[in-house]
């Protein structure tokens, strides 16, 4: 019973076991039984047939249980589930799946497997409401099938948010019928850098890269996610990171006479959208298309990070517009721009989410959610100011960092974030005052894809570190995680996840000696954190202009 990830709130075992038969009927409200069946595909559970004996598996709604919560009782004769909602029923099913043999994670049931679970009583519910993953599909596009697979893996781990980074300098990844050049021009680049570190001689692969999701694809992704209790959080990162947008529509830039290409290298670009009304109208239309495609969108991320404001300051038209608004600096204009977009989203029923640079301006709507990627210090300030926050610090939740400072690793941005580092993370530090800690909605891990070119590398980076995020956000701590992980990895083996083994990469997962080899020490987490700490101290007395 120690092998459950994430660890339930309370588990009591008793003698004996319950043995499933395939196509076993399950009874209860349709939304709850559908959720349980979805979590247990290998068992091929059915509905109760008219006139059939009373099913041994029952699911009932319990209004005394909170959202996402459940109680599970297994005896030799029956399986009983009580759930606060359909999500709780789904998660009860996921716990049952972990109690079954690892073959329950295969796409099809294998002959000869004994589908039994030990007798147990489980009471469970989440510590945090936001338990998620961020997936950058701009730097390297991932086909729809990989997004759907990621949703499945999040659901397996009781993770419930998928933050899709749909636009950046290196690509625009969603169809627009209002502005079709976005996907016709902005969705692909001619080549990609193969030497990403400073001081290296530039080199490129000479291979086109691109792709985008149609609006129908987004609708499909959202429906698939909803059935698995995962909320899609779209991100269109503005006003910076705008090369792909401006390659399609240069007149929306702060320097409209300039021409842009979709960027073929990494790093911070000076490309920035104009803050003028035409840009607001453009973004309002595009946001509307995405919201309509996804259906209900409770959260919409608008970025706000790493903006180089030089072109705003150099533009006479933008400066005149700033003065007409009564704003004192281009930093104030940056804040006003993001506040205006948040107001537009609020009219559509969506809460704006921003990276922490946007918080520093002090002009956010009260309901805007802040993601403090530069660490707990700026996160605490945002929470003290009354904002809900989602913890997203570089250390230890940026999974584009290597798992070890070893030349055997595949290329990573730096060293090193281990499974143990992630498991030790506190989304709401115990040193924070209760009112401030109460503003922490949860946490998510970030998969920035400059150095994640394909789905196999994505698996390697995400798991098992993502398992540790599931534990700390659901259970509130790492107790029992290290002991449970070896058994859980056998489930991932059956599922076909190409995770990083705890002992190090398999021979075919290593970086090798070519351009994809890792460079230990090229960028270290400690150095990054020192730089970020300096930035957050500097931000106390200055407006954002980075």
Phi, psi and omega in degrees: 000346180285355187264022179269128177228122358285158184292128177293164181294318181211134180224130175230129181259158176214165184294153173098181181207163176247134181248122178281151163251149177293145184063032175293135178285151176227138184241154180144182177303143188302318183294328180283316180292324177300320180294318179295317180296322179298325181283345186233061186296328183295334182276342178052052181295153184237172170280167181282127178280147179299130178083356180283160177300160178303127181298151177277344180249121182231145178230132178224155179274135179233106184292345178282347177270144182282177177303138177070003186263159181203162170230134184234128177233123178244124172239171178299338184261336191203160170240121180240130179238131167245134185222144177288334180197182181297327178295318176300321177295319177301316183288329172298319176297322178293324176294317175301320180299321178290333179283340177283170174300155180306335179296348174296347180263006176275161183289337180218144181294136178271145178293145174086358179281134177269109187274075182240151175231147179289154176291132189199156171233124184235133170239129192207152175187161187277148172285317183239150181276336182250110183227101195217183177223143174253129182236114180275106178258008178275309184296312170230120182289139175244127180301160183308320183301327180285328175294316178297320178295320177298321177300316178302315182291325175297314181298320177304325184260012180060030171268141193230012176227134170237108181270111183261115179275094193268351184210136176199184180302330189266002176164143172256129195241024178216140178299143171228122176278333178285326182226075190295339179295341177303311181270335179286325182250315189280353186269000183214153178232159186285334185194176181221141179299144174247000179227086191277348187272148178299144178088352178273149173295130181301142175206148184225158184276347179069015184245125177300147179222140177175188181144159176204163176263132173290165176297327175295322175301315180299318178299317178298314180301316182294317179295317178299317181293317182301319180298337182251019175063030178248129177263128176278129176247100180284147174232126165245105189278114181221164358275349177277192181053042195251012186302318183293321176297315185285337172297328180273318185225077184297337182293347178275358181276165177289338175238079192297341179281346182281148177248145187235154168245154170298128191292139181250015179217174184258176179110176181277127180260148175282355181299127184213141176289151170290148176270010186287165185305326180299324178289320177300316179297318179300310182293324177301317180293316182291317176303318180299320178298317182292317179297316180297322180290319184281342187085218178299127180235091183292334182225137178224120184271131181244010172076250181088005187262160168048049182265124174268111190265012184301318182292331175294314181294331183275351184266120177298322181294318180290321178297320178296321179295318178302313181296323180295335178273354180075027182263144189274341185204168176292333174297319176296322179295320175303315180295317180298317182301312180292324177295321179297317178296321178296322177296319178297317179295321180299325177296335178264005177086017181246139172274134176286145173236140182222157167286164195291340177304325181292330179294324186302334182294332180079012183247012184291153167299150181299330184269004178288134179269135182252134173252101183278088182284341181272008170119178187293332184297309180290328176297318179296319179298319180295319179293320177297331178280358176101006180268140166291143180231154171240119184291126181220039189293147175311309176254116011245031190248011173263104187273010168277358172275148182293156177278347179203151176276067186230143177293347178285340183290152169290164186306132177223165182289335181183187182245153331222141178236112186264167174302320180296322177300315182294316182296334181275356185288139174249108177302320177241094186306141183295342179281347181283149176296147183306320181294322179288314179300330179293346177277353180278111179286330182157215184205163174211152175266148185253127175248081172284136196250019174307322181245025174235086189277349186203175186292327181294319177293325177301312176305314184299318182284324189280325190234137012267010179299325176297330176298322179292323176297319177302318181295310187288331180275329178274311188269340179085007179181172188265005184305125177084354186294312183299323180288328183278336190299315182304316179293324180293327179296331176293329174293316179295326174302312181296326180288336182094024180276127182267063183289169174276119178298146179304330181279352181125171185294147170291162185307321182278355177265354183287159182286338180075207185243002182269204183293344181264012177284152178279150177242089182305135178083357180299316173220123181254146179304318181302317179293318178301315182294325176296319179295317181294322178298320177297320179297318182290324175296317179298325183292342179299331186240004181225157174280157182291128176214032182248000000 
